Amino acid sequence: MLSQEIKTIGSSGQISLGKEYAGQPVLIEEIEEGVWLIKTAKVIPDSEMWIHEEPAKSKIDKSIKWAEKNKPTETNIEKLSGKIR
């Protein structure tokens, strides 16, 4: 959906995009002077970035595929404890 609307940048340098975007993080890219591209974004905390980087990402993806193909089964605790000893 393409639309155009005229907005005025306030004296504090702010512009309102509307209440439907309130509280959402956005990425603002200055394409050239006076031209901005604004996109809604998801923000990943620094402490969780490792999940989205290698080698963790591949390991997690592989684990998810395995879990989708292998249904959970009930564990025999006695048999499992015998393997530990």
A tleap script that builds the chain and sets N, CA, C and O, in Angstrom:
source leaprc.protein.ff14SB
mol = sequence {
  NMET LEU SER GLN GLU ILE LYS THR ILE GLY
  SER SER GLY GLN ILE SER LEU GLY LYS GLU
  TYR ALA GLY GLN PRO VAL LEU ILE GLU GLU
  ILE GLU GLU GLY VAL TRP LEU ILE LYS THR
  ALA LYS VAL ILE PRO ASP SER GLU MET TRP
  ILE HIE GLU GLU PRO ALA LYS SER LYS ILE
  ASP LYS SER ILE LYS TRP ALA GLU LYS ASN
  LYS PRO THR GLU THR ASN ILE GLU LYS LEU
  SER GLY LYS ILE CARG
}
set mol.1.N position { 0.851 -1.175 0.000 }
set mol.1.CA position { 0.000 0.000 0.000 }
set mol.1.C position { 0.897 1.240 0.000 }
set mol.1.O position { 1.646 1.467 0.950 }
set mol.2.N position { 0.824 2.003 -1.019 }
set mol.2.CA position { 1.587 3.239 -1.100 }
set mol.2.C position { 0.679 4.405 -0.781 }
set mol.2.O position { -0.445 4.493 -1.275 }
set mol.3.N position { 1.177 5.286 0.039 }
set mol.3.CA position { 0.410 6.493 0.348 }
set mol.3.C position { 1.387 7.627 0.618 }
set mol.3.O position { 2.539 7.405 0.990 }
set mol.4.N position { 0.913 8.811 0.427 }
set mol.4.CA position { 1.718 9.983 0.721 }
set mol.4.C position { 0.932 10.877 1.646 }
set mol.4.O position { -0.291 10.983 1.557 }
set mol.5.N position { 1.654 11.513 2.529 }
set mol.5.CA position { 1.028 12.420 3.475 }
set mol.5.C position { 2.039 13.506 3.804 }
set mol.5.O position { 3.232 13.224 3.924 }
set mol.6.N position { 1.595 14.698 3.948 }
set mol.6.CA position { 2.496 15.791 4.318 }
set mol.6.C position { 2.495 15.936 5.832 }
set mol.6.O position { 1.442 16.056 6.459 }
set mol.7.N position { 3.691 15.923 6.407 }
set mol.7.CA position { 3.882 16.101 7.843 }
set mol.7.C position { 4.826 17.284 8.035 }
set mol.7.O position { 5.611 17.615 7.146 }
set mol.8.N position { 4.742 17.908 9.193 }
set mol.8.CA position { 5.644 19.009 9.522 }
set mol.8.C position { 6.536 18.580 10.677 }
set mol.8.O position { 6.056 18.075 11.691 }
set mol.9.N position { 7.819 18.783 10.515 }
set mol.9.CA position { 8.766 18.470 11.581 }
set mol.9.C position { 8.646 19.583 12.621 }
set mol.9.O position { 8.818 20.760 12.303 }
set mol.10.N position { 8.352 19.207 13.857 }
set mol.10.CA position { 8.152 20.173 14.932 }
set mol.10.C position { 9.440 20.872 15.343 }
set mol.10.O position { 10.529 20.515 14.895 }
set mol.11.N position { 9.297 21.859 16.189 }
set mol.11.CA position { 10.453 22.656 16.636 }
set mol.11.C position { 11.471 21.816 17.414 }
set mol.11.O position { 12.641 22.187 17.507 }
set mol.12.N position { 11.026 20.690 17.970 }
set mol.12.CA position { 11.954 19.808 18.695 }
set mol.12.C position { 12.598 18.778 17.763 }
set mol.12.O position { 13.379 17.942 18.217 }
set mol.13.N position { 12.280 18.831 16.471 }
set mol.13.CA position { 12.862 17.914 15.498 }
set mol.13.C position { 12.116 16.605 15.363 }
set mol.13.O position { 12.622 15.662 14.755 }
set mol.14.N position { 10.909 16.533 15.927 }
set mol.14.CA position { 10.151 15.293 15.886 }
set mol.14.C position { 9.072 15.333 14.813 }
set mol.14.O position { 8.598 16.395 14.409 }
set mol.15.N position { 8.698 14.116 14.360 }
set mol.15.CA position { 7.598 13.966 13.417 }
set mol.15.C position { 6.754 12.786 13.894 }
set mol.15.O position { 7.298 11.777 14.343 }
set mol.16.N position { 5.449 12.903 13.800 }
set mol.16.CA position { 4.560 11.831 14.245 }
set mol.16.C position { 4.176 10.962 13.054 }
set mol.16.O position { 3.772 11.467 12.007 }
set mol.17.N position { 4.308 9.652 13.228 }
set mol.17.CA position { 3.912 8.721 12.177 }
set mol.17.C position { 2.524 8.152 12.427 }
set mol.17.O position { 1.985 7.449 11.573 }
set mol.18.N position { 1.943 8.439 13.567 }
set mol.18.CA position { 0.609 7.943 13.895 }
set mol.18.C position { 0.633 7.006 15.083 }
set mol.18.O position { 1.647 6.373 15.378 }
set mol.19.N position { -0.507 6.927 15.763 }
set mol.19.CA position { -0.589 6.115 16.989 }
set mol.19.C position { -0.373 4.636 16.738 }
set mol.19.O position { 0.065 3.918 17.638 }
set mol.20.N position { -0.674 4.155 15.519 }
set mol.20.CA position { -0.510 2.722 15.246 }
set mol.20.C position { 0.959 2.288 15.319 }
set mol.20.O position { 1.248 1.096 15.420 }
set mol.21.N position { 1.880 3.248 15.268 }
set mol.21.CA position { 3.302 2.931 15.359 }
set mol.21.C position { 3.913 3.314 16.709 }
set mol.21.O position { 5.120 3.171 16.906 }
set mol.22.N position { 3.111 3.786 17.610 }
set mol.22.CA position { 3.601 4.234 18.922 }
set mol.22.C position { 4.346 3.105 19.631 }
set mol.22.O position { 3.847 1.984 19.722 }
set mol.23.N position { 5.513 3.403 20.121 }
set mol.23.CA position { 6.294 2.445 20.885 }
set mol.23.C position { 7.087 1.448 20.065 }
set mol.23.O position { 7.850 0.668 20.634 }
set mol.24.N position { 6.936 1.443 18.749 }
set mol.24.CA position { 7.658 0.494 17.910 }
set mol.24.C position { 9.027 1.044 17.521 }
set mol.24.O position { 9.149 2.217 17.167 }
set mol.25.N position { 10.051 0.203 17.585 }
set mol.25.CA position { 11.355 0.665 17.105 }
set mol.25.C position { 11.337 0.792 15.585 }
set mol.25.O position { 10.661 0.024 14.901 }
set mol.26.N position { 12.074 1.753 15.065 }
set mol.26.CA position { 12.171 1.942 13.620 }
set mol.26.C position { 13.624 2.121 13.219 }
set mol.26.O position { 14.457 2.563 14.010 }
set mol.27.N position { 13.907 1.770 11.986 }
set mol.27.CA position { 15.208 1.981 11.390 }
set mol.27.C position { 15.059 3.151 10.430 }
set mol.27.O position { 14.199 3.126 9.550 }
set mol.28.N position { 15.888 4.176 10.594 }
set mol.28.CA position { 15.817 5.360 9.739 }
set mol.28.C position { 17.097 5.421 8.925 }
set mol.28.O position { 18.196 5.524 9.470 }
set mol.29.N position { 16.936 5.357 7.617 }
set mol.29.CA position { 18.076 5.395 6.711 }
set mol.29.C position { 18.020 6.696 5.919 }
set mol.29.O position { 17.026 6.984 5.253 }
set mol.30.N position { 19.088 7.474 5.994 }
set mol.30.CA position { 19.136 8.701 5.206 }
set mol.30.C position { 19.738 8.346 3.850 }
set mol.30.O position { 20.937 8.097 3.734 }
set mol.31.N position { 18.892 8.328 2.833 }
set mol.31.CA position { 19.309 7.944 1.491 }
set mol.31.C position { 20.148 9.050 0.854 }
set mol.31.O position { 21.164 8.779 0.214 }
set mol.32.N position { 19.726 10.258 1.029 }
set mol.32.CA position { 20.481 11.448 0.635 }
set mol.32.C position { 19.967 12.582 1.503 }
set mol.32.O position { 18.995 12.400 2.235 }
set mol.33.N position { 20.583 13.728 1.441 }
set mol.33.CA position { 20.170 14.831 2.296 }
set mol.33.C position { 18.694 15.151 2.060 }
set mol.33.O position { 18.273 15.444 0.941 }
set mol.34.N position { 17.922 15.087 3.143 }
set mol.34.CA position { 16.495 15.398 3.072 }
set mol.34.C position { 15.609 14.249 2.620 }
set mol.34.O position { 14.400 14.429 2.476 }
set mol.35.N position { 16.187 13.060 2.389 }
set mol.35.CA position { 15.406 11.884 1.962 }
set mol.35.C position { 15.667 10.762 2.953 }
set mol.35.O position { 16.803 10.312 3.100 }
set mol.36.N position { 14.625 10.311 3.629 }
set mol.36.CA position { 14.744 9.270 4.638 }
set mol.36.C position { 13.845 8.092 4.294 }
set mol.36.O position { 12.747 8.265 3.764 }
set mol.37.N position { 14.316 6.918 4.598 }
set mol.37.CA position { 13.533 5.699 4.479 }
set mol.37.C position { 13.334 5.198 5.901 }
set mol.37.O position { 14.304 4.948 6.616 }
set mol.38.N position { 12.080 5.052 6.311 }
set mol.38.CA position { 11.759 4.629 7.684 }
set mol.38.C position { 11.101 3.262 7.618 }
set mol.38.O position { 10.105 3.074 6.919 }
set mol.39.N position { 11.667 2.307 8.354 }
set mol.39.CA position { 11.137 0.940 8.379 }
set mol.39.C position { 10.921 0.517 9.831 }
set mol.39.O position { 11.748 0.808 10.696 }
set mol.40.N position { 9.809 -0.170 10.097 }
set mol.40.CA position { 9.651 -0.757 11.426 }
set mol.40.C position { 10.711 -1.843 11.570 }
set mol.40.O position { 11.120 -2.448 10.579 }
set mol.41.N position { 11.153 -2.090 12.794 }
set mol.41.CA position { 12.261 -3.014 13.010 }
set mol.41.C position { 12.051 -3.842 14.266 }
set mol.41.O position { 11.274 -3.479 15.150 }
set mol.42.N position { 12.750 -4.947 14.326 }
set mol.42.CA position { 12.844 -5.749 15.542 }
set mol.42.C position { 14.247 -5.528 16.081 }
set mol.42.O position { 15.208 -5.487 15.313 }
set mol.43.N position { 14.372 -5.388 17.379 }
set mol.43.CA position { 15.668 -5.132 17.995 }
set mol.43.C position { 16.084 -6.361 18.790 }
set mol.43.O position { 15.304 -6.902 19.574 }
set mol.44.N position { 17.314 -6.792 18.578 }
set mol.44.CA position { 17.848 -7.943 19.306 }
set mol.44.C position { 18.838 -7.420 20.350 }
set mol.44.O position { 19.817 -6.760 20.003 }
set mol.45.N position { 18.580 -7.714 21.629 }
set mol.45.CA position { 19.514 -7.267 22.669 }
set mol.45.C position { 20.913 -7.851 22.433 }
set mol.45.O position { 21.036 -8.979 21.957 }
set mol.46.N position { 21.947 -7.107 22.757 }
set mol.46.CA position { 23.329 -7.569 22.579 }
set mol.46.C position { 23.557 -8.922 23.247 }
set mol.46.O position { 24.264 -9.774 22.710 }
set mol.47.N position { 22.956 -9.115 24.418 }
set mol.47.CA position { 23.176 -10.362 25.161 }
set mol.47.C position { 22.530 -11.575 24.492 }
set mol.47.O position { 22.812 -12.709 24.878 }
set mol.48.N position { 21.666 -11.355 23.494 }
set mol.48.CA position { 21.014 -12.457 22.779 }
set mol.48.C position { 21.477 -12.581 21.331 }
set mol.48.O position { 21.016 -13.463 20.606 }
set mol.49.N position { 22.376 -11.713 20.908 }
set mol.49.CA position { 22.835 -11.708 19.519 }
set mol.49.C position { 23.533 -13.010 19.141 }
set mol.49.O position { 23.463 -13.425 17.984 }
set mol.50.N position { 24.202 -13.660 20.082 }
set mol.50.CA position { 24.937 -14.892 19.808 }
set mol.50.C position { 24.034 -15.980 19.232 }
set mol.50.O position { 24.497 -16.841 18.484 }
set mol.51.N position { 22.750 -15.943 19.576 }
set mol.51.CA position { 21.800 -16.947 19.079 }
set mol.51.C position { 21.642 -16.837 17.560 }
set mol.51.O position { 21.348 -17.826 16.889 }
set mol.52.N position { 21.835 -15.655 17.035 }
set mol.52.CA position { 21.621 -15.392 15.605 }
set mol.52.C position { 22.918 -15.429 14.801 }
set mol.52.O position { 22.915 -15.149 13.602 }
set mol.53.N position { 24.030 -15.775 15.460 }
set mol.53.CA position { 25.335 -15.835 14.807 }
set mol.53.C position { 25.856 -17.269 14.812 }
set mol.53.O position { 25.436 -18.099 15.619 }
set mol.54.N position { 26.782 -17.538 13.890 }
set mol.54.CA position { 27.398 -18.863 13.832 }
set mol.54.C position { 28.405 -19.020 14.971 }
set mol.54.O position { 29.034 -18.031 15.346 }
set mol.55.N position { 28.586 -20.200 15.532 }
set mol.55.CA position { 27.999 -21.464 15.122 }
set mol.55.C position { 26.655 -21.773 15.778 }
set mol.55.O position { 26.010 -22.762 15.427 }
set mol.56.N position { 26.226 -20.939 16.726 }
set mol.56.CA position { 24.984 -21.231 17.468 }
set mol.56.C position { 23.771 -21.309 16.545 }
set mol.56.O position { 22.922 -22.182 16.728 }
set mol.57.N position { 23.669 -20.423 15.563 }
set mol.57.CA position { 22.500 -20.397 14.682 }
set mol.57.C position { 22.315 -21.732 13.976 }
set mol.57.O position { 21.204 -22.262 13.946 }
set mol.58.N position { 23.386 -22.289 13.404 }
set mol.58.CA position { 23.294 -23.577 12.701 }
set mol.58.C position { 22.919 -24.703 13.652 }
set mol.58.O position { 22.128 -25.581 13.307 }
set mol.59.N position { 23.494 -24.672 14.860 }
set mol.59.CA position { 23.182 -25.715 15.846 }
set mol.59.C position { 21.715 -25.650 16.260 }
set mol.59.O position { 21.060 -26.683 16.399 }
set mol.60.N position { 21.207 -24.453 16.454 }
set mol.60.CA position { 19.804 -24.288 16.854 }
set mol.60.C position { 18.886 -24.731 15.716 }
set mol.60.O position { 17.912 -25.447 15.947 }
set mol.61.N position { 19.197 -24.305 14.481 }
set mol.61.CA position { 18.391 -24.713 13.323 }
set mol.61.C position { 18.360 -26.231 13.178 }
set mol.61.O position { 17.305 -26.814 12.928 }
set mol.62.N position { 19.529 -26.875 13.339 }
set mol.62.CA position { 19.617 -28.338 13.252 }
set mol.62.C position { 18.777 -29.000 14.355 }
set mol.62.O position { 18.099 -29.998 14.113 }
set mol.63.N position { 18.831 -28.438 15.556 }
set mol.63.CA position { 18.060 -28.991 16.681 }
set mol.63.C position { 16.565 -28.863 16.453 }
set mol.63.O position { 15.804 -29.771 16.788 }
set mol.64.N position { 16.142 -27.749 15.890 }
set mol.64.CA position { 14.713 -27.551 15.618 }
set mol.64.C position { 14.232 -28.552 14.578 }
set mol.64.O position { 13.159 -29.135 14.729 }
set mol.65.N position { 15.027 -28.758 13.507 }
set mol.65.CA position { 14.654 -29.746 12.473 }
set mol.65.C position { 14.557 -31.138 13.074 }
set mol.65.O position { 13.635 -31.890 12.757 }
set mol.66.N position { 15.522 -31.491 13.957 }
set mol.66.CA position { 15.494 -32.794 14.614 }
set mol.66.C position { 14.223 -32.942 15.447 }
set mol.66.O position { 13.553 -33.973 15.391 }
set mol.67.N position { 13.894 -31.902 16.222 }
set mol.67.CA position { 12.726 -31.954 17.099 }
set mol.67.C position { 11.427 -32.066 16.297 }
set mol.67.O position { 10.472 -32.690 16.759 }
set mol.68.N position { 11.379 -31.474 15.110 }
set mol.68.CA position { 10.188 -31.564 14.268 }
set mol.68.C position { 9.984 -32.983 13.740 }
set mol.68.O position { 8.849 -33.405 13.519 }
set mol.69.N position { 11.078 -33.724 13.536 }
set mol.69.CA position { 11.008 -35.084 12.990 }
set mol.69.C position { 10.897 -36.154 14.066 }
set mol.69.O position { 10.473 -37.273 13.777 }
set mol.70.N position { 11.266 -35.834 15.293 }
set mol.70.CA position { 11.295 -36.809 16.383 }
set mol.70.C position { 10.338 -36.392 17.492 }
set mol.70.O position { 10.582 -35.438 18.231 }
set mol.71.N position { 9.247 -37.134 17.584 }
set mol.71.CA position { 8.255 -36.813 18.619 }
set mol.71.C position { 8.808 -37.164 19.999 }
set mol.71.O position { 9.593 -38.102 20.136 }
set mol.72.N position { 8.398 -36.409 21.023 }
set mol.72.CA position { 8.878 -36.704 22.376 }
set mol.72.C position { 8.349 -38.052 22.866 }
set mol.72.O position { 7.233 -38.451 22.537 }
set mol.73.N position { 9.163 -38.739 23.652 }
set mol.73.CA position { 8.748 -40.010 24.258 }
set mol.73.C position { 9.012 -39.927 25.753 }
set mol.73.O position { 9.834 -39.136 26.216 }
set mol.74.N position { 8.307 -40.749 26.485 }
set mol.74.CA position { 8.486 -40.758 27.937 }
set mol.74.C position { 9.820 -41.411 28.283 }
set mol.74.O position { 10.198 -42.427 27.698 }
set mol.75.N position { 10.515 -40.823 29.226 }
set mol.75.CA position { 11.836 -41.307 29.624 }
set mol.75.C position { 11.711 -42.369 30.713 }
set mol.75.O position { 10.964 -42.200 31.676 }
set mol.76.N position { 12.450 -43.464 30.550 }
set mol.76.CA position { 12.553 -44.488 31.578 }
set mol.76.C position { 13.701 -44.058 32.488 }
set mol.76.O position { 14.871 -44.222 32.144 }
set mol.77.N position { 13.359 -43.510 33.646 }
set mol.77.CA position { 14.348 -42.949 34.557 }
set mol.77.C position { 15.363 -43.994 35.017 }
set mol.77.O position { 16.550 -43.686 35.119 }
set mol.78.N position { 14.919 -45.232 35.298 }
set mol.78.CA position { 15.838 -46.269 35.776 }
set mol.78.C position { 16.875 -46.614 34.708 }
set mol.78.O position { 18.058 -46.783 35.006 }
set mol.79.N position { 16.416 -46.717 33.460 }
set mol.79.CA position { 17.329 -47.034 32.368 }
set mol.79.C position { 18.312 -45.862 32.143 }
set mol.79.O position { 19.497 -46.081 31.893 }
set mol.80.N position { 17.820 -44.657 32.233 }
set mol.80.CA position { 18.658 -43.485 32.034 }
set mol.80.C position { 19.699 -43.372 33.145 }
set mol.80.O position { 20.859 -43.063 32.872 }
set mol.81.N position { 19.300 -43.621 34.398 }
set mol.81.CA position { 20.245 -43.509 35.507 }
set mol.81.C position { 21.317 -44.578 35.416 }
set mol.81.O position { 22.439 -44.370 35.877 }
set mol.82.N position { 20.985 -45.731 34.821 }
set mol.82.CA position { 21.981 -46.783 34.613 }
set mol.82.C position { 23.051 -46.364 33.625 }
set mol.82.O position { 24.199 -46.795 33.739 }
set mol.83.N position { 22.697 -45.531 32.653 }
set mol.83.CA position { 23.663 -45.050 31.660 }
set mol.83.C position { 24.622 -44.029 32.281 }
set mol.83.O position { 25.762 -43.888 31.840 }
set mol.84.N position { 24.150 -43.328 33.299 }
set mol.84.CA position { 24.970 -42.295 33.924 }
set mol.84.C position { 26.047 -42.904 34.817 }
set mol.84.O position { 27.156 -42.380 34.915 }
set mol.85.N position { 25.713 -43.993 35.452 }
set mol.85.CA position { 26.647 -44.612 36.407 }
set mol.85.C position { 27.756 -45.276 35.736 }
set mol.85.O position { 28.626 -45.843 36.396 }
savepdb mol mol.pdb
quit
